[in-house]
């Protein structure tokens, strides 16, 4: 099913490239997240799709028709921003109805649509409320209702939960996906927050260096980060220089802190990722797979997990044990950790290295 297509978009400011030929496709009815750090080009790309900026080169298409030269108000796209941008002098009904009135909808139809979308976002009966009396989460729901009311082909949400406190954001992020799915709404969700993107989106585009560093479902990206950049962005920063040598059982991976047999077939130099979520404290070293011994440099208990930084041969690895129920090891103590090499290790060949 056709929808949005971004085709080799480039954009520079003052000679500095921000987007470097980025391409991806989004199907109708799909929630797609643009995920990346500050400066990765997320908002610039969003503005190009909305028609607020022109690309230097490339094309933006909807249903295989180019949008270049089409003014923003004729694209039938909706925008929702972090700071709500509600009209403080209007009540909830008039805020939500704004786009409908601008489009020339007759008052009875506009009234019915306002009531429909307010029910959808959980604000039925709020029509006459002054928006200044609403909580942050309620105001964000009004902003979402206003974006959905004109039934846009695509709704774009730019860091929509960034202004909310953590507790409200936690409640709203799950509701947001449910609301968009109930509306069968195609949505482009821009955020720097990995957890938020994973909870809301069907698929995620991770931006890096002005390009799409990886595209996939949240599960695909989390369990199979496609590059050291993606792994590091996801908080998996146990990245070690290594060498791979093929053998009859797969490959032997060698690093400064150890060597391990894995099933994958690799050859040459590269980077080895040791996933922090696949490492645990050894309770029985004789039956624990691969073992690493080191000195604790830092340990913290976050309430749901134990975070430990371990020094091994002058390298430091970090790992997290969910709900450990164990005593927090103190800095300077010795500790052994265990992992299964096939599930805990990823190998990223250097350019020119071989990967079967």
C-alpha positions as CSV (number, residue, x, y, z in Angstrom):
1,X,0.0,0.0,0.0
2,X,1.5,3.3,-1.1
3,X,2.1,6.1,1.4
4,X,5.0,8.4,2.2
5,X,8.3,7.9,0.3
6,X,11.5,9.9,1.0
7,X,13.9,9.6,-1.9
8,X,17.5,10.6,-1.4
9,X,16.7,13.9,0.4
10,X,19.7,16.2,1.1
11,X,19.8,19.5,3.0
12,X,22.6,21.7,4.2
13,X,22.8,24.9,6.2
14,X,25.7,27.4,5.8
15,X,27.6,24.7,4.0
16,X,27.1,22.1,6.7
17,X,25.2,18.9,5.6
18,X,22.3,17.9,7.8
19,X,20.7,15.3,5.6
20,X,22.8,13.3,3.2
21,X,20.6,11.4,0.8
22,X,18.2,9.9,3.3
23,X,15.6,7.4,1.9
24,X,12.8,5.4,3.4
25,X,9.1,4.4,2.8
26,X,6.1,4.5,5.1
27,X,2.9,2.6,4.4
28,X,-0.5,4.0,5.0
29,X,-1.8,3.2,8.5
30,X,1.7,2.7,9.8
31,X,3.2,4.6,12.8
32,X,6.8,5.3,11.9
33,X,9.3,6.9,14.4
34,X,12.2,9.0,13.4
35,X,14.7,8.4,16.2
36,X,18.0,10.1,16.7
37,X,20.1,12.4,18.9
38,X,19.9,16.2,18.7
39,X,21.4,17.4,15.5
40,X,20.6,14.3,13.5
41,X,18.2,16.0,11.2
42,X,14.9,14.8,12.5
43,X,13.1,18.1,12.7
44,X,14.6,19.3,9.4
45,X,13.3,16.2,7.7
46,X,9.9,16.7,9.3
47,X,9.8,20.3,8.0
48,X,10.6,19.2,4.5
49,X,7.8,16.6,4.6
50,X,5.4,19.3,5.9
51,X,6.5,21.7,3.2
52,X,7.9,24.2,5.6
53,X,11.4,23.8,4.0
54,X,12.6,22.7,0.5
55,X,15.3,20.1,0.2
56,X,18.5,20.8,-1.7
57,X,17.9,17.7,-3.7
58,X,15.8,14.5,-3.7
59,X,12.1,14.1,-3.5
60,X,9.2,13.6,-1.1
61,X,6.2,11.7,-2.5
62,X,2.8,10.7,-1.3
63,X,1.1,7.8,-3.1
64,X,3.9,8.0,-5.7
65,X,3.2,11.7,-6.5
66,X,5.8,14.3,-5.7
67,X,5.0,16.9,-3.0
68,X,7.7,19.3,-4.1
69,X,6.2,22.6,-4.8
70,X,2.9,21.7,-3.1
71,X,2.3,24.3,-0.3
72,X,1.8,23.0,3.2
73,X,-1.9,23.7,3.5
74,X,-2.6,21.6,0.3
75,X,-0.7,18.5,1.5
76,X,-3.5,17.4,3.9
77,X,-0.9,16.7,6.6
78,X,-1.3,17.5,10.3
79,X,1.3,18.7,12.7
80,X,1.5,18.3,16.5
81,X,4.3,20.0,18.4
82,X,5.9,19.6,21.9
83,X,4.6,23.0,23.1
84,X,0.9,22.2,22.2
85,X,0.4,25.6,20.4
86,X,-3.2,25.8,21.7
87,X,-5.2,29.1,21.5
88,X,-5.4,30.3,25.2
89,X,-8.4,32.5,24.5
90,X,-10.5,29.6,23.0
91,X,-12.1,26.7,24.8
92,X,-11.5,23.0,24.0
93,X,-14.2,22.8,21.4
94,X,-12.9,25.9,19.5
95,X,-9.3,24.7,19.6
96,X,-10.2,21.3,18.2
97,X,-12.5,22.8,15.6
98,X,-10.0,25.3,14.3
99,X,-8.8,23.2,11.3
100,X,-12.3,22.2,10.5
101,X,-13.5,25.8,10.3
102,X,-10.5,26.8,8.2
103,X,-11.4,24.0,5.8
104,X,-14.9,25.3,5.5
105,X,-16.7,22.4,7.2
106,X,-20.3,23.4,8.1
107,X,-20.9,23.9,11.9
108,X,-23.1,20.8,12.5
109,X,-20.5,18.5,10.8
110,X,-17.6,20.3,12.7
111,X,-19.4,19.9,16.0
112,X,-20.0,16.2,15.4
113,X,-16.3,15.7,14.4
114,X,-15.1,17.5,17.5
115,X,-17.1,15.3,19.8
116,X,-15.9,12.2,17.9
117,X,-12.2,13.0,18.3
118,X,-12.5,14.2,21.9
119,X,-14.1,10.8,22.7
120,X,-11.2,9.1,20.8
121,X,-8.6,10.9,23.0
122,X,-10.4,10.4,26.2
123,X,-11.8,14.0,26.7
124,X,-15.5,13.5,26.1
125,X,-17.4,16.3,27.9
126,X,-14.4,18.7,27.9
127,X,-15.8,20.8,25.0
128,X,-16.5,23.9,27.1
129,X,-13.4,23.7,29.3
130,X,-10.9,26.6,29.2
131,X,-7.7,25.1,28.0
132,X,-5.7,27.0,30.6
133,X,-7.4,25.0,33.3
134,X,-6.2,21.6,31.9
135,X,-3.3,19.6,33.0
136,X,-0.3,19.2,30.7
137,X,-1.4,15.7,29.6
138,X,-5.0,17.0,28.9
139,X,-3.6,19.9,26.9
140,X,-1.6,17.4,24.8
141,X,-4.7,15.3,24.2
142,X,-6.5,18.5,23.0
143,X,-3.5,19.2,20.6
144,X,-3.7,15.6,19.3
145,X,-7.5,15.9,18.8
146,X,-7.0,19.1,16.9
147,X,-4.4,17.4,14.6
148,X,-6.7,14.4,14.0
149,X,-10.0,16.4,13.5
150,X,-9.4,17.3,9.8
151,X,-8.6,13.6,9.1
152,X,-5.2,14.2,7.7
153,X,-3.5,11.8,5.3
154,X,-0.5,11.9,7.6
155,X,-0.1,13.4,11.1
156,X,3.4,14.4,12.2
157,X,4.3,14.6,15.9
158,X,7.5,16.4,16.8
159,X,8.7,15.4,20.3
160,X,5.0,15.5,21.4
161,X,5.7,14.4,25.0
162,X,8.9,16.3,25.6
163,X,7.2,19.0,27.7
164,X,5.5,16.6,30.1
165,X,6.8,15.3,33.4
166,X,7.9,11.7,33.6
167,X,4.8,10.3,35.3
168,X,2.4,11.9,32.8
169,X,4.6,10.9,29.8
170,X,4.6,7.3,31.0
171,X,0.8,7.2,31.1
172,X,0.3,9.0,27.8
173,X,2.8,7.2,25.6
174,X,0.8,4.0,25.6
175,X,-2.4,5.8,25.1
176,X,-1.0,7.7,22.1
177,X,-0.3,4.5,20.2
178,X,-3.8,3.2,21.0
179,X,-5.4,6.4,19.9
180,X,-3.5,6.5,16.5
181,X,-4.4,2.8,15.9
182,X,-8.1,3.3,16.7
183,X,-8.1,6.2,14.2
184,X,-6.3,4.1,11.6
185,X,-4.0,7.1,11.3
186,X,-0.7,7.2,9.4
187,X,1.7,8.9,11.7
188,X,5.3,10.1,11.7
189,X,6.6,10.3,15.2
190,X,9.8,12.3,15.9
191,X,11.7,11.7,19.1
192,X,15.2,11.3,20.7
193,X,13.8,8.9,23.3
194,X,14.4,5.2,22.4
195,X,11.8,3.8,24.8
196,X,9.2,6.2,23.6
197,X,9.8,5.3,19.9
198,X,9.8,1.6,20.6
199,X,6.5,1.8,22.5
200,X,4.6,3.9,20.0
201,X,5.9,2.9,16.5
202,X,5.4,-0.1,14.2
203,X,8.8,0.6,12.7
204,X,11.7,2.9,13.6
205,X,14.1,4.8,11.4
206,X,17.3,5.6,13.3
207,X,19.0,8.7,12.0
208,X,22.8,9.1,12.1
209,X,25.1,11.2,10.0
210,X,22.2,12.6,8.0
211,X,21.2,9.1,6.8
212,X,19.0,6.2,7.8
213,X,21.4,4.2,10.0
214,X,18.9,1.4,10.4
215,X,15.2,0.8,9.7
216,X,13.2,-2.0,11.3
217,X,10.7,-2.9,13.9
218,X,11.6,-2.1,17.5
219,X,12.4,-5.7,18.2
220,X,14.6,-6.0,15.1
221,X,16.6,-2.9,16.0
222,X,16.9,-3.7,19.7
223,X,18.0,-7.4,19.3
224,X,20.0,-6.8,16.1
225,X,21.6,-3.4,16.1
226,X,23.0,-3.0,12.6
227,X,26.2,-1.0,13.4
228,X,28.3,0.2,16.4
229,X,26.6,3.6,16.0
230,X,23.2,2.1,16.5
231,X,24.3,0.0,19.4
232,X,25.9,2.9,21.1
233,X,22.8,5.1,20.6
234,X,20.7,2.3,22.2
235,X,23.0,2.5,25.2
236,X,25.0,-0.6,24.4
237,X,28.5,0.8,24.6
238,X,30.5,-2.3,25.4
239,X,32.3,-2.0,22.1
240,X,35.7,-3.7,21.8
241,X,38.2,-3.8,19.0
242,X,38.5,-7.4,17.8
243,X,39.5,-10.0,15.2
244,X,37.4,-12.9,13.8
245,X,38.8,-16.1,12.5
246,X,36.6,-18.7,10.8
247,X,36.7,-22.3,11.8
248,X,34.6,-25.5,11.5
249,X,32.2,-24.3,14.3
250,X,31.7,-20.8,13.1
251,X,34.2,-18.1,14.2
252,X,36.5,-17.3,17.0
253,X,36.3,-13.7,18.2
254,X,39.4,-12.3,19.9
255,X,39.5,-9.1,22.0
256,X,41.8,-7.7,24.6
257,X,39.6,-9.0,27.4
258,X,39.0,-12.5,26.0
259,X,38.2,-14.8,23.1
260,X,35.0,-16.6,22.4
261,X,33.6,-19.1,20.0
262,X,30.4,-18.1,18.1
263,X,28.3,-19.8,15.5
264,X,28.3,-16.9,13.0
265,X,30.9,-17.0,10.1
266,X,33.2,-13.9,10.2
267,X,36.7,-13.2,9.1
268,X,39.0,-10.2,9.7
269,X,39.1,-7.1,12.0
270,X,36.1,-5.4,13.4
271,X,34.2,-4.3,16.5
272,X,32.7,-6.7,19.0
273,X,29.6,-5.7,21.0
274,X,29.0,-7.3,24.4
275,X,25.4,-6.7,25.1
276,X,24.9,-5.3,28.6
277,X,21.5,-7.0,28.9
278,X,23.0,-10.4,28.3
279,X,25.5,-10.4,31.1
280,X,24.9,-11.7,34.6
281,X,26.7,-12.3,37.8
282,X,28.2,-15.8,38.0
283,X,26.6,-18.0,40.6
284,X,28.2,-21.2,39.3
285,X,31.2,-20.6,37.0
286,X,31.4,-24.3,36.1
287,X,28.0,-24.2,34.3
288,X,27.8,-20.5,33.1
289,X,29.2,-20.3,29.6
290,X,31.8,-17.6,29.1
291,X,33.2,-16.0,32.2
292,X,34.9,-12.6,32.7
293,X,36.6,-11.6,36.0
294,X,37.3,-8.0,36.9
295,X,37.2,-5.3,39.5
296,X,34.0,-3.3,40.2
297,X,34.5,0.4,39.4
298,X,30.9,1.5,40.0
299,X,27.6,0.0,41.0
300,X,24.2,1.5,41.5
301,X,20.7,0.2,42.2
302,X,18.0,2.0,40.2
303,X,15.0,0.2,41.8
304,X,14.3,-2.1,38.9
305,X,17.9,-3.1,38.0
306,X,21.5,-3.3,39.3
307,X,23.9,-1.3,37.1
308,X,27.6,-2.4,37.3
309,X,30.7,-1.1,35.7
310,X,33.5,-3.7,35.7
311,X,37.2,-3.1,34.8
312,X,38.9,-5.9,32.9
313,X,42.4,-5.5,31.4
314,X,42.0,-1.7,31.5
315,X,38.7,-1.9,29.5
316,X,35.4,-1.2,31.2
317,X,32.2,-3.0,30.5
318,X,28.8,-2.1,31.8
319,X,25.9,-4.4,32.4
320,X,22.4,-4.4,33.9
321,X,20.7,-7.1,35.9
322,X,16.9,-6.6,36.1
323,X,15.4,-7.0,39.7
324,X,18.5,-8.8,40.9
325,X,17.6,-9.3,44.6
326,X,21.4,-9.3,45.2
327,X,23.6,-7.3,47.4
328,X,25.1,-4.3,45.5
329,X,28.8,-5.1,45.0
330,X,31.1,-2.3,46.4
331,X,33.7,-0.5,44.2
332,X,37.1,-2.2,44.4
333,X,35.7,-5.7,44.9
334,X,36.3,-8.6,42.5
335,X,33.4,-9.9,40.5
336,X,32.9,-12.7,37.9
337,X,30.2,-12.2,35.2
338,X,28.9,-14.9,32.8
339,X,27.2,-14.8,29.4
340,X,26.3,-17.0,26.4
341,X,28.6,-15.8,23.5
342,X,26.0,-16.5,20.8
343,X,23.3,-14.3,22.4
344,X,25.5,-11.7,24.0
345,X,28.0,-10.9,21.2
346,X,27.6,-9.1,17.9
347,X,30.5,-8.7,15.4
348,X,30.7,-5.7,13.1
349,X,33.3,-6.2,10.4
350,X,35.5,-3.3,9.5
351,X,35.2,-2.0,5.9
352,X,36.7,-4.6,3.7
353,X,36.4,-7.4,6.2
354,X,34.5,-10.5,5.3
355,X,31.1,-11.5,6.7
356,X,29.3,-14.6,5.5
